[in-house]
Amino acid sequence: MKKLDKLILKAFWGPFLLTLTVVIFIFLMRLIVVYFADLFGKDLGVELYFELFFYFSLITIPIALPLAMLISMLMTFGKLGEFFELTAIKSAGISISRALRPMFVVAVLVAGFSFWFNNVLWPWANLKGYRLLYDIKTTKTTLNIKEGIFYNELPGYSIKVNKKFPNGKSLKGVIIYDHSKNDGNKHVTIADSALMYTIMDKQYLVFELYNGHDYVDDADRSSGADATDFVSHSFSKSKVVMSMSAFDMHKTEEDQFKHHQIMRNVLQLGKDADSLSRLTTDYRKNFFEAAKSYYIYSLKSLPATITPEQKAIMKNQGNWVSKIITKKIKPNPYEHLDFAVSQAKNMISFAESNVFTITSKNEDLRKTNWFWHQKFTDSIAIFVMFLIGAPLGAIIKKGGFGMPVVVAIFFFILSYVMTQQGKKLSEEGKVMVQVGAWTSNLILFSIGMYFFNKARHDSRLFESDVYVMAMAKLKEKIGSQAILRKIFSKIGVKFANN
């Protein structure tokens, strides 16, 4: 490896690792802000939060890698240009293409690592992280009984405290409704004061009650013998022990989460897409076969059912009786129409149900295909960001966290907006999945090639004096007397020579 390659690589790795760490930290702060109310105040232990942050650090790496690559490239080549090291490299006869060669290799390797990470570690981290986040969100907050308000978070009990002392344990004016038997407000305990604490590693909550009364309605009604409607007794000291298992975090089975697209690898997404495609095709084919049952191609006339007794009466009594009987047994003329309307309504309902099912399956299919393409687009995005950052840094010639960060954030936001818009349009079926998934990379790749071409020709694209000189020349051209004479002569105005 030549000294030039070592120089560029040494200037790259420091900013890359630093920016990668900063970007991951920023995304973790976003997680904390969004789920702050669900994460904290549950007394789950510091190690559980470290585990959650570890999983979500892995989840944010595919997003952080392109941004870190863009910022570090801008900083590396901007710093080399700022201290005229790029000028020295070019004066030695080394082209910008040759100077970019080691970073090209690094970008390809990082893109390959990104694909492996997206395909192997990212689904695993999503499964573990979101399962743990769900368990934390569904865990109840730590016991927090407030003054003058009934507390119902403990299953089977409703508790009201008139006053809590600063130590958090001493209570005044306690009312406890025992609903553990699901028989209504039949067991009530009232105490003048109480002491509240936990035992057995916070598995049980104890109320040590003083100077109170215990009331039980229909105490012996279930026995059927010597039933007592109401029982009351006083106590100077009593204890009520309640289980706090409802505040424990219960682990959810991972099988409930693993079928989501973000938790699948390329092979699994491909199989899911094939299954959804076949299922949609089967729904379409079976629809026509199942719809045949709603059509009747031939109808027989409804027979007029005349009993033998009616026939005898008609024969003996004459035509006028025959007309009356025939009129009474005449079939309903609207029976066929009612039947047709009923069949039409059934057919419409059946068709709408199939349309909804097929539409839902097609949306799942498009989403699955988009996530399949995302495994590749996220990796290619790293190379695209290299192609933008390296030549742009050489053009800007500014290192540090000033201008490079501003430019990098602009291109990152542009990439993010185009990616999300492409995803939305793809899932809605307005554009092809391939178009929605790859448009962002194609547009940014074109921008990168433009900057690379400008860097090869030592363009002064972002130097203000270039535009100042251009504007000065334009004003001089417009303000010259020769052009003014020509303009005024065309509109028939004579210009006075100075």
ZAMARGU-4260 file (C-alpha; in steps of 0.2 Angstrom, whole numbers, plus 5000, padded with zeros to 4 digits):
<rodrens>
0) 5000/5000/5000 | 5007/5017/4995 | 5009/5032/5007 | 4995/5041/4998 | 4983/5027/5002
5) 4988/5027/5020 | 4987/5045/5021 | 4969/5045/5014 | 4963/5030/5024 | 4970/5037/5040
10) 4961/5054/5037 | 4945/5044/5034 | 4943/5031/5048 | 4942/5044/5063 | 4928/5055/5056
15) 4919/5039/5050 | 4918/5030/5067 | 4915/5047/5076 | 4900/5052/5064 | 4893/5034/5065
20) 4893/5034/5084 | 4885/5052/5084 | 4871/5047/5071 | 4867/5031/5081 | 4866/5041/5097
25) 4854/5054/5089 | 4843/5040/5083 | 4843/5032/5101 | 4838/5049/5108 | 4824/5050/5095
30) 4818/5032/5102 | 4818/5039/5120 | 4808/5054/5116 | 4795/5045/5106 | 4793/5031/5119
35) 4798/5040/5135 | 4781/5038/5144 | 4781/5019/5139 | 4799/5016/5144 | 4802/5024/5161
40) 4794/5024/5178 | 4792/5005/5178 | 4807/4999/5189 | 4813/4986/5177 | 4831/4987/5180
45) 4846/4996/5171 | 4852/4980/5162 | 4835/4979/5153 | 4837/4996/5146 | 4855/4993/5141
50) 4848/4978/5131 | 4835/4988/5123 | 4847/5001/5118 | 4859/4988/5111 | 4846/4981/5100
55) 4840/4998/5093 | 4858/5003/5091 | 4860/4988/5079 | 4843/4993/5071 | 4849/5011/5067
60) 4865/5005/5059 | 4858/5003/5041 | 4852/5021/5042 | 4867/5028/5050 | 4880/5020/5038
65) 4876/5030/5023 | 4875/5047/5032 | 4892/5042/5041 | 4900/5038/5024 | 4894/5055/5017
70) 4899/5066/5032 | 4916/5057/5034 | 4920/5058/5015 | 4916/5077/5015 | 4927/5080/5030
75) 4941/5069/5024 | 4943/5077/5006 | 4937/5094/5012 | 4951/5094/5025 | 4964/5088/5012
80) 4958/5102/5000 | 4958/5115/5014 | 4976/5112/5019 | 4981/5111/5000 | 4986/5092/5001
85) 4975/5088/4986 | 4984/5102/4977 | 5000/5094/4981 | 4994/5077/4975 | 4988/5084/4959
90) 5004/5094/4956 | 5013/5077/4958 | 5004/5070/4943 | 4991/5060/4953 | 4973/5062/4947
95) 4958/5064/4958 | 4952/5047/4952 | 4968/5039/4958 | 4966/5048/4975 | 4949/5041/4977
100) 4954/5023/4973 | 4957/5018/4991 | 4941/5025/4997 | 4932/5017/4982 | 4938/5000/4989
105) 4932/5005/5007 | 4915/5010/5000 | 4913/4993/4991 | 4918/4984/5007 | 4906/4994/5018
110) 4892/4992/5006 | 4895/4973/5006 | 4895/4973/5025 | 4879/4983/5025 | 4871/4970/5014
115) 4876/4956/5026 | 4871/4966/5041 | 4854/4970/5033 | 4851/4952/5028 | 4857/4943/5044
120) 4859/4954/5059 | 4846/4967/5056 | 4831/4955/5056 | 4837/4947/5072 | 4839/4964/5080
125) 4822/4970/5075 | 4814/4954/5082 | 4823/4955/5098 | 4821/4974/5100 | 4803/4976/5095
130) 4798/4961/5106 | 4807/4969/5121 | 4800/4986/5117 | 4782/4978/5117 | 4785/4969/5133
135) 4791/4985/5141 | 4776/4995/5134 | 4763/4983/5141 | 4771/4982/5158 | 4762/4992/5171
140) 4770/5007/5179 | 4777/5007/5196 | 4764/5008/5210 | 4759/5026/5212 | 4745/5029/5224
145) 4739/5047/5224 | 4729/5056/5237 | 4710/5057/5236 | 4710/5046/5220 | 4705/5028/5219
150) 4719/5017/5212 | 4714/5002/5202 | 4730/4996/5194 | 4731/4981/5207 | 4720/4967/5200
155) 4706/4963/5212 | 4708/4979/5223 | 4702/4997/5223 | 4712/5008/5235 | 4709/5026/5241
160) 4721/5036/5252 | 4716/5053/5259 | 4734/5058/5263 | 4752/5051/5259 | 4766/5057/5270
165) 4783/5062/5262 | 4792/5045/5266 | 4779/5037/5254 | 4775/5023/5266 | 4764/5031/5280
170) 4746/5034/5275 | 4731/5042/5283 | 4713/5038/5279 | 4713/5021/5269 | 4699/5013/5260
175) 4701/4996/5252 | 4688/4987/5241 | 4692/4969/5239 | 4685/4963/5222 | 4696/4948/5221
180) 4681/4936/5221 | 4672/4947/5207 | 4656/4949/5218 | 4655/4968/5218 | 4658/4980/5233
185) 4654/4967/5246 | 4671/4968/5256 | 4677/4985/5262 | 4690/4989/5274 | 4692/5006/5281
190) 4707/5011/5292 | 4712/5027/5301 | 4730/5025/5296 | 4742/5012/5288 | 4760/5008/5283
195) 4763/5002/5265 | 4778/4992/5260 | 4784/4978/5249 | 4791/4961/5254 | 4799/4946/5245
200) 4809/4956/5232 | 4794/4967/5228 | 4783/4952/5224 | 4770/4957/5237 | 4762/4973/5243
205) 4758/4974/5261 | 4746/4986/5269 | 4748/4986/5288 | 4731/4994/5294 | 4728/5002/5311
210) 4712/5007/5320 | 4699/5002/5307 | 4684/4992/5302 | 4681/4977/5291 | 4664/4976/5282
215) 4658/4960/5273 | 4640/4959/5264 | 4632/4942/5262 | 4646/4934/5271 | 4639/4916/5273
220) 4626/4917/5259 | 4635/4903/5249 | 4634/4890/5263 | 4615/4890/5263 | 4614/4887/5281
225) 4613/4900/5295 | 4616/4913/5282 | 4622/4930/5288 | 4618/4946/5278 | 4631/4957/5285
230) 4647/4955/5295 | 4657/4969/5303 | 4672/4969/5315 | 4684/4982/5322 | 4703/4980/5323
235) 4717/4989/5330 | 4729/4981/5319 | 4727/4971/5303 | 4737/4966/5287 | 4731/4965/5269
240) 4744/4957/5257 | 4742/4959/5238 | 4751/4951/5224 | 4761/4962/5213 | 4763/4950/5199
245) 4753/4962/5187 | 4768/4974/5188 | 4781/4960/5182 | 4786/4961/5164 | 4779/4946/5154
250) 4789/4939/5139 | 4779/4938/5123 | 4782/4924/5111 | 4794/4929/5097 | 4783/4919/5084
255) 4770/4933/5086 | 4782/4945/5078 | 4794/4936/5066 | 4782/4936/5051 | 4784/4955/5049
260) 4794/4960/5034 | 4807/4970/5044 | 4811/4953/5053 | 4814/4943/5037 | 4829/4940/5027
265) 4831/4940/5008 | 4826/4922/5005 | 4812/4922/5017 | 4805/4938/5009 | 4807/4930/4992
270) 4797/4915/4998 | 4784/4926/5006 | 4782/4935/4990 | 4780/4919/4980 | 4767/4913/4992
275) 4757/4929/4991 | 4758/4930/4973 | 4751/4912/4971 | 4738/4915/4984 | 4732/4931/4975
280) 4731/4921/4959 | 4721/4907/4967 | 4709/4920/4974 | 4706/4927/4957 | 4703/4909/4949
285) 4692/4903/4963 | 4681/4919/4962 | 4674/4914/4945 | 4671/4896/4950 | 4662/4901/4966
290) 4652/4915/4958 | 4643/4902/4947 | 4633/4897/4961 | 4625/4914/4962 | 4618/4912/4944
295) 4603/4902/4938 | 4603/4899/4919 | 4586/4891/4918 | 4570/4893/4928 | 4555/4882/4928
300) 4538/4889/4930 | 4530/4888/4947 | 4516/4875/4946 | 4499/4879/4952 | 4495/4867/4966
305) 4477/4862/4966 | 4471/4848/4978 | 4459/4834/4972 | 4445/4842/4983 | 4447/4858/4973
310) 4446/4850/4957 | 4430/4841/4961 | 4422/4857/4967 | 4427/4865/4951 | 4420/4851/4941
315) 4403/4851/4950 | 4400/4869/4953 | 4404/4877/4936 | 4416/4890/4929 | 4413/4904/4941
320) 4419/4893/4956 | 4434/4887/4945 | 4439/4905/4942 | 4438/4910/4961 | 4449/4894/4966
325) 4462/4898/4952 | 4463/4916/4957 | 4467/4911/4975 | 4480/4898/4971 | 4488/4909/4958
330) 4507/4911/4961 | 4515/4927/4966 | 4520/4936/4950 | 4535/4945/4959 | 4542/4929/4966
335) 4555/4928/4952 | 4560/4946/4954 | 4562/4945/4973 | 4573/4930/4970 | 4584/4939/4957
340) 4586/4954/4969 | 4591/4943/4983 | 4604/4934/4972 | 4611/4950/4965 | 4614/4957/4983
345) 4622/4941/4988 | 4633/4942/4972 | 4638/4960/4976 | 4643/4955/4994 | 4653/4941/4988
350) 4662/4951/4975 | 4666/4965/4987 | 4673/4953/5000 | 4684/4945/4987 | 4690/4962/4981
355) 4695/4967/4998 | 4704/4951/5001 | 4714/4952/4984 | 4717/4971/4987 | 4724/4967/5005
360) 4735/4953/4998 | 4742/4964/4984 | 4747/4977/4996 | 4756/4964/5007 | 4764/4958/4991
365) 4770/4975/4986 | 4776/4979/5004 | 4786/4962/5004 | 4794/4966/4987 | 4799/4983/4993
370) 4808/4976/5008 | 4816/4964/4997 | 4823/4978/4986 | 4828/4988/5002 | 4841/4975/5007
375) 4850/4980/4991 | 4846/4999/4990 | 4852/5002/5008 | 4869/4994/5003 | 4870/5003/4986
380) 4866/5020/4995 | 4883/5019/5004 | 4892/5018/4988 | 4881/5032/4981 | 4885/5043/4997
385) 4904/5040/4994 | 4902/5046/4976 | 4893/5062/4982 | 4904/5065/4997 | 4922/5062/4991
390) 4921/5074/4975 | 4910/5086/4984 | 4923/5088/4998 | 4937/5090/4986 | 4927/5104/4977
395) 4921/5113/4994 | 4938/5112/5002 | 4931/5114/5019 | 4935/5101/5034 | 4928/5100/5051
400) 4909/5099/5056 | 4904/5115/5048 | 4900/5115/5030 | 4902/5096/5028 | 4888/5093/5040
405) 4876/5105/5032 | 4879/5098/5015 | 4877/5080/5021 | 4861/5083/5031 | 4854/5091/5015
410) 4858/5076/5004 | 4852/5064/5018 | 4836/5072/5020 | 4834/5072/5001 | 4838/5054/5000
415) 4826/5050/5015 | 4811/5060/5007 | 4813/5051/4990 | 4815/5034/4998 | 4799/5036/5009
420) 4789/5044/4995 | 4795/5029/4984 | 4789/5017/4997 | 4772/5025/4999 | 4769/5025/4980
425) 4775/5007/4978 | 4764/5001/4992 | 4749/5010/4985 | 4752/5002/4968 | 4754/5019/4959
430) 4772/5015/4953 | 4781/4999/4951 | 4790/4993/4966 | 4807/4993/4957 | 4804/5011/4952
435) 4799/5016/4970 | 4814/5007/4978 | 4828/5013/4966 | 4823/5030/4961 | 4832/5038/4976
440) 4848/5030/4972 | 4848/5033/4953 | 4845/5052/4956 | 4858/5053/4969 | 4870/5043/4958
445) 4868/5055/4944 | 4871/5070/4956 | 4887/5060/4962 | 4893/5058/4944 | 4891/5076/4940
450) 4901/5081/4956 | 4914/5068/4951 | 4916/5076/4934 | 4917/5093/4941 | 4931/5087/4953
455) 4941/5079/4939 | 4942/5096/4930 | 4946/5106/4946 | 4929/5115/4946 | 4927/5130/4957
460) 4908/5126/4959 | 4906/5133/4977 | 4918/5147/4977 | 4909/5164/4978 | 4922/5174/4968
465) 4918/5164/4952 | 4900/5170/4953 | 4905/5188/4958 | 4916/5189/4942 | 4902/5181/4931
470) 4889/5194/4937 | 4902/5208/4935 | 4905/5202/4917 | 4886/5201/4914 | 4883/5218/4920
475) 4897/5225/4910 | 4890/5217/4894 | 4872/5223/4897 | 4878/5241/4902 | 4889/5243/4887
480) 4884/5258/4875 | 4885/5247/4860 | 4871/5235/4866 | 4861/5250/4872 | 4862/5258/4855
485) 4857/5242/4846 | 4842/5240/4858 | 4836/5258/4856 | 4838/5258/4837 | 4827/5243/4836
490) 4813/5252/4845 | 4815/5269/4835 | 4824/5279/4849 | 4839/5289/4845 | 4853/5288/4858
495) 4863/5303/4862 | 4882/5300/4862 | 4891/5305/4878
</rodrens>
